[in-house]
């Protein structure tokens, strides 16, 4: 009954505004998902790169994105979140139109870096706009609905990309970035037509720039996001908890292939299960999450699912046949539960722990802290699980438990920072 009611709730947006925002999520995700599905083939067969070059380019671009995260957020505060988001989408569409013409690693690296910088700015603008335009009590449920729409869009995009790959034709593959560019351009137009945020949009970019030059950049005596150590720590621990994605996408699949007798075709069922759950269950998982206290509760539930996944999966090293298949599948379901509850918690943390006059900057700082909490996990978790076996899985579970403990005082410290400087996140 709970599943049926969750499915029905998923189909209906919590508000007309959430419905409009979700259309944007679908448009973006179809475009991005279409290209991402075929990106490995595009970069190796069309551009002529090796797998190592593709990995290196993506890594270096990610480093640049990390460095520009906070400046990108400040840009959103300066010219307005919606303006920044729209410009980021336009820039992304423009970059995709160029992909079919690049040749060699240098061009690929330059394009990847520019695309990451543009995406970083657009992402900061999007996050700040959503917090600005949505009423406080609607933010988490609306973002859950948008998350469902995003996953639906990625699924449709993956289907389009797979359809293109089925032709096994270089001309079709070469044209995919243009399809993505067209969809993201429509997405940019949709963003420009969304309602203006009541109190944070800056209507005249030139006027704001002149004012900044005359009056200085400091908006007041309130310290910026990087001075809010509680917020940075909360973002870091959230990043650690979000390493459920490392289990989901990397460690469990590798474990299945190398350490169990489960058939490899089971991987398709695992990812299909995750996709269906992430389309239909986000609103159910986020129900009741509205402030820091309820966000911490959701984080604890997420951690219980995470630890359960570790324990269930480690058992499969010594099981055989149908029992292995059932346990691996259950391990994937529980780690998806960790993803769903952590998403709800993270949306509430963003809403409740950000300075309303610096939401773009806080988005950038949150990305900074979250990246630090996540970036080390793929290498470490893979080593622990594959090399240490059962003990490695227990160490992973211990890391998650430590992060769950740490996020409680961190979030309270972030709250005290806002109170100390008389900042009301509900504005």
C-alpha positions in Angstrom: 0.0 0.0 0.0 2.9 2.4 0.8 4.5 1.7 -2.5 1.2 2.3 -4.4 0.6 5.6 -2.6 4.2 6.6 -3.2 3.8 6.0 -6.9 0.6 8.1 -7.0 2.3 10.9 -5.1 5.3 10.8 -7.4 3.1 11.5 -10.5 1.6 14.7 -9.0 3.9 17.7 -8.4 3.6 19.2 -4.9 2.9 22.6 -6.5 2.6 24.1 -10.0 6.0 25.7 -9.6 7.6 22.3 -8.7 6.0 21.0 -11.9 7.6 23.7 -14.0 11.0 23.1 -12.4 10.6 19.4 -13.1 10.0 20.0 -16.8 13.4 21.7 -16.8 14.9 18.7 -15.0 13.6 16.3 -17.6 14.8 18.5 -20.5 18.3 18.7 -19.1 18.6 15.1 -18.1 17.4 13.7 -21.5 20.0 15.8 -23.3 22.8 15.0 -20.9 21.8 11.3 -20.5 21.8 10.9 -24.3 25.3 12.0 -24.7 26.7 10.4 -21.6 25.4 7.0 -22.7 27.5 7.2 -25.9 30.3 9.4 -24.6 32.9 6.6 -24.3 32.3 5.6 -27.9 32.3 9.2 -29.0 35.6 10.1 -27.4 37.4 6.9 -28.4 36.1 6.4 -31.9 35.2 9.9 -33.1 37.8 12.0 -31.2 40.4 9.3 -31.3 41.4 9.3 -27.6 42.5 6.4 -25.5 40.6 5.4 -22.4 43.5 6.8 -20.2 43.3 10.2 -21.9 39.6 10.4 -21.4 40.0 9.6 -17.7 42.8 12.1 -17.3 40.9 14.9 -19.1 37.8 14.3 -16.9 39.9 14.3 -13.8 41.7 17.5 -14.6 38.5 19.2 -15.5 37.0 18.1 -12.2 40.0 19.7 -10.4 39.3 23.0 -12.1 35.6 22.8 -11.3 36.6 22.2 -7.6 38.7 25.4 -7.7 36.1 27.6 -9.3 33.2 26.3 -7.1 33.1 29.3 -4.7 33.8 32.0 -7.3 31.0 30.5 -9.4 28.7 30.8 -6.4 29.6 34.4 -5.8 28.9 35.1 -9.4 25.3 33.8 -8.9 24.9 36.1 -5.9 26.3 39.0 -8.0 24.2 38.8 -11.2 21.3 36.7 -9.8 20.8 33.0 -9.5 18.4 32.6 -12.4 20.6 34.7 -14.7 23.6 32.6 -13.8 21.7 29.3 -14.3 20.4 30.4 -17.7 23.8 31.6 -18.8 25.3 28.3 -17.7 22.8 26.4 -19.7 23.4 28.5 -22.8 27.1 28.0 -22.4 26.7 24.3 -22.0 24.6 24.1 -25.1 27.2 26.1 -27.0 30.0 23.8 -25.8 28.1 20.7 -27.0 27.8 22.1 -30.5 31.6 22.2 -30.7 32.3 18.6 -29.6 32.0 17.1 -33.1 34.8 19.4 -34.4 37.5 18.7 -31.8 40.5 16.6 -32.5 43.2 15.3 -30.1 43.7 15.4 -26.4 44.6 19.1 -26.1 41.3 20.2 -27.6 39.4 17.6 -25.5 41.0 18.9 -22.3 40.3 22.5 -23.1 36.7 21.7 -23.9 36.2 19.6 -20.8 37.6 22.4 -18.6 35.4 25.1 -20.1 32.4 22.8 -19.9 33.0 22.1 -16.2 33.5 25.8 -15.4 30.2 26.6 -17.2 28.4 23.8 -15.5 29.8 24.8 -12.1 28.4 28.3 -12.5 25.1 27.1 -13.8 24.8 24.5 -11.0 25.4 27.2 -8.3 22.8 29.4 -9.9 20.3 26.6 -10.0 20.8 25.6 -6.4 20.5 29.2 -5.2 17.4 29.9 -7.4 15.5 26.9 -6.1 16.1 28.0 -2.5 15.1 31.5 -3.4 11.9 30.8 -5.4 10.4 27.9 -3.3 8.7 28.5 0.0 10.7 27.1 2.9 8.2 24.4 3.7 8.0 23.2 0.1 11.7 23.0 -0.7 12.5 19.4 0.3 9.4 17.8 -1.2 9.7 19.9 -4.4 13.3 18.9 -4.8 12.4 15.3 -4.3 9.9 15.6 -7.1 12.5 17.2 -9.3 14.9 14.4 -8.4 12.4 11.9 -9.7 12.0 13.9 -12.9 15.7 14.1 -13.3 16.1 10.3 -13.0 13.2 9.8 -15.5 15.0 12.1 -17.9 18.3 10.3 -17.5 16.5 7.0 -18.2 14.9 8.4 -21.4 18.3 9.9 -22.4 20.0 6.6 -21.9 17.4 4.9 -24.1 18.0 7.5 -26.8 21.8 7.1 -26.5 21.4 3.3 -26.7 19.2 3.6 -29.7 21.9 5.7 -31.4 24.6 3.2 -30.5 22.6 0.4 -32.0 23.1 1.9 -35.5 26.9 1.3 -35.1 27.4 4.3 -37.4 30.0 7.0 -36.8 27.8 9.7 -38.5 25.0 9.0 -36.0 27.4 9.1 -33.0 29.0 12.3 -34.3 25.6 14.0 -34.4 24.6 13.1 -30.8 26.3 16.2 -29.2 24.1 18.4 -31.5 20.9 16.7 -30.2 22.1 17.3 -26.7 22.9 20.9 -27.5 19.4 21.4 -28.9 17.7 19.9 -25.8 19.9 21.9 -23.4 19.2 25.1 -25.4 15.4 24.4 -25.0 16.2 23.9 -21.3 17.9 27.3 -21.2 14.8 28.9 -22.7 12.6 27.2 -20.2 14.8 28.5 -17.4 14.5 32.0 -18.7 10.7 31.7 -18.5 10.5 30.4 -14.9 9.1 32.9 -12.3 11.5 35.5 -10.9 12.6 34.9 -7.4 11.0 37.5 -5.1 14.0 39.0 -3.4 17.3 37.8 -4.9 17.1 38.3 -8.6 19.3 41.1 -9.9 17.6 42.6 -13.0 20.4 44.7 -14.4 23.8 43.0 -14.5 25.7 46.2 -15.6 24.1 48.2 -12.8 25.2 45.7 -10.3 28.7 45.6 -11.7 29.0 49.4 -11.5 27.7 49.4 -7.9 30.2 46.7 -7.0 33.1 48.7 -8.4 32.0 51.9 -6.6 31.1 50.3 -3.2 33.4 47.3 -3.0 32.5 43.6 -3.1 31.8 43.1 0.6 28.0 43.0 1.1 28.4 43.7 4.8 30.1 42.6 7.9 28.7 39.0 7.8 31.5 36.5 7.1 31.2 34.5 3.9 30.5 30.8 3.5 34.1 29.7 3.8 34.1 31.2 7.3 31.1 29.1 8.4 33.1 26.1 9.5 30.1 24.3 10.7 28.6 24.5 7.2 31.8 23.3 5.6 32.0 20.4 8.0 28.4 19.5 7.3 29.1 19.5 3.6 32.2 17.4 4.1 30.3 14.8 6.2 27.4 14.8 3.7 30.0 14.1 1.0 31.3 11.1 3.0 27.7 9.8 3.4 27.1 10.3 -0.4 29.8 7.7 -1.0 26.9 5.3 -1.2 27.2 6.2 -4.9 30.6 4.6 -4.9 29.2 1.4 -3.6 26.3 1.6 -6.0 28.2 2.3 -9.2 31.7 0.9 -8.6 32.3 -1.3 -5.6 29.3 -3.6 -5.6 29.5 -4.3 -9.4 33.3 -5.1 -9.1 32.6 -7.3 -6.0 29.9 -9.1 -8.0 32.2 -9.8 -10.9 35.4 -10.7 -9.0 34.3 -12.1 -5.6 31.0 -13.9 -6.1 29.5 -16.5 -8.3 26.6 -14.3 -9.4 26.0 -14.0 -13.2 27.2 -10.7 -14.7 23.8 -10.1 -16.3 22.6 -9.4 -12.7 24.2 -6.0 -13.0 21.5 -4.9 -15.4 18.8 -5.8 -12.8 20.7 -3.9 -10.1 20.9 -0.7 -12.0 17.3 -1.1 -13.3 16.2 -1.5 -9.7 18.0 1.6 -8.6 16.5 3.6 -11.5 13.0 2.6 -10.7 13.4 3.3 -7.0 14.9 6.8 -7.7 12.0 7.7 -10.0 9.2 6.6 -7.7 10.4 6.8 -4.1 12.2 10.1 -3.5 9.0 11.9 -2.3 8.2 9.1 0.1 11.8 9.2 1.6 11.7 13.0 2.0 8.3 13.1 3.6 8.5 14.9 7.0 12.1 16.2 6.3 11.8 20.0 6.8 14.5 21.2 9.2 17.9 20.3 10.6 16.5 17.9 13.2 14.5 15.9 10.7 17.4 16.1 8.2 19.7 14.5 10.8 17.1 11.8 11.4 17.1 11.1 7.6 20.9 11.1 7.6 20.8 8.4 10.4 18.3 6.3 8.4 20.5 6.7 5.3 23.5 5.4 7.4 21.5 2.4 8.6 20.8 1.5 5.0 24.4 2.1 4.1 25.8 -0.1 6.9 23.2 -2.8 6.1 24.3 -2.8 2.5 28.0 -3.4 3.6 27.1 -6.3 5.9 24.7 -7.9 3.4 27.2 -7.6 0.6 30.2 -9.0 2.5 28.2 -12.2 3.2 28.0 -13.0 -0.5 31.7 -13.9 -0.7 30.8 -17.3 0.8 27.3 -17.9 -0.6 26.4 -19.7 -3.8 23.7 -19.7 -6.4 20.3 -18.1 -5.8 21.2 -17.0 -2.3 24.1 -14.9 -3.7 21.8 -13.3 -6.3 19.2 -12.5 -3.7 21.7 -10.9 -1.2 23.5 -8.9 -3.9 20.1 -7.5 -5.0 19.1 -6.8 -1.4 22.5 -5.0 -0.9 21.7 -2.8 -3.9 18.2 -2.0 -2.6 19.6 -1.0 0.8 22.3 1.2 -0.7 19.6 2.9 -2.9 17.7 3.5 0.3 20.8 5.2 1.6 20.8 7.4 -1.5 17.2 8.4 -1.2 17.2 9.4 2.5 20.6 11.2 2.2 19.2 13.3 -0.7 16.3 14.4 1.5 18.7 15.3 4.3 21.1 17.2 2.0 18.2 19.4 0.6 17.2 20.3 4.1 20.7 21.2 5.1 21.1 23.5 2.0 17.8 25.1 2.9 18.3 25.6 6.6 22.0 26.3 6.8 22.6 28.9 4.1 22.8 32.6 4.4 19.8 33.9 2.3 21.9 36.7 0.9 24.8 34.4 -0.1 23.0 31.3 -1.4 25.1 31.1 -4.5 28.3 31.3 -2.5 27.0 28.7 -0.1 26.2 26.4 -3.0 29.8 26.7 -4.1 31.1 26.1 -0.6 28.9 23.1 -0.3 30.2 21.7 -3.5 33.7 22.3 -2.2 33.1 20.5 1.1 31.1 17.7 -0.5 33.9 17.0 -3.0 36.5 16.8 -0.3 34.3 14.2 1.5 33.8 12.1 -1.6 36.8 12.3 -3.9 39.0 9.8 -2.1 36.3 7.1 -1.8 36.4 5.3 -5.2 40.1 4.3 -4.7 39.9 3.5 -1.0 36.6 1.7 -1.0 37.6 -0.5 -4.0 40.9 -1.4 -2.2 39.2 -2.1 1.1 36.5 -4.3 -0.4 38.5 -6.2 -2.9 41.8 -6.5 -1.0 40.6 -6.8 2.6 37.3 -8.6 2.0 35.0 -8.8 4.9 37.2 -6.6 7.1 37.3 -4.0 4.4 33.5 -3.8 4.2 33.4 -3.3 8.0 36.0 -0.5 7.7 33.7 1.2 5.1 30.8 0.8 7.4 32.9 2.3 10.2 33.7 5.4 8.1 30.1 6.0 7.4 29.2 5.6 11.1 31.9 8.2 12.0 30.6 10.6 9.4 27.0 10.2 10.8 28.3 11.0 14.3 30.3 14.0 13.0 27.5 15.6 11.0 25.4 16.2 14.2 27.7 18.8 15.9 28.7 20.2 12.5 25.2 21.1 11.6 24.5 22.5 15.0 27.6 24.7 14.7 26.3 25.9 11.3 23.0 26.8 12.9 24.8 28.8 15.7 26.7 30.7 13.0 23.5 31.9 11.4 22.0 32.8 14.7 25.1 34.7 15.8 25.0 36.8 12.7 21.2 37.3 12.8 20.6 35.4 9.5 17.2 33.9 8.8 17.3 31.0 6.2 13.5 31.2 5.7 13.9 34.5 3.8 
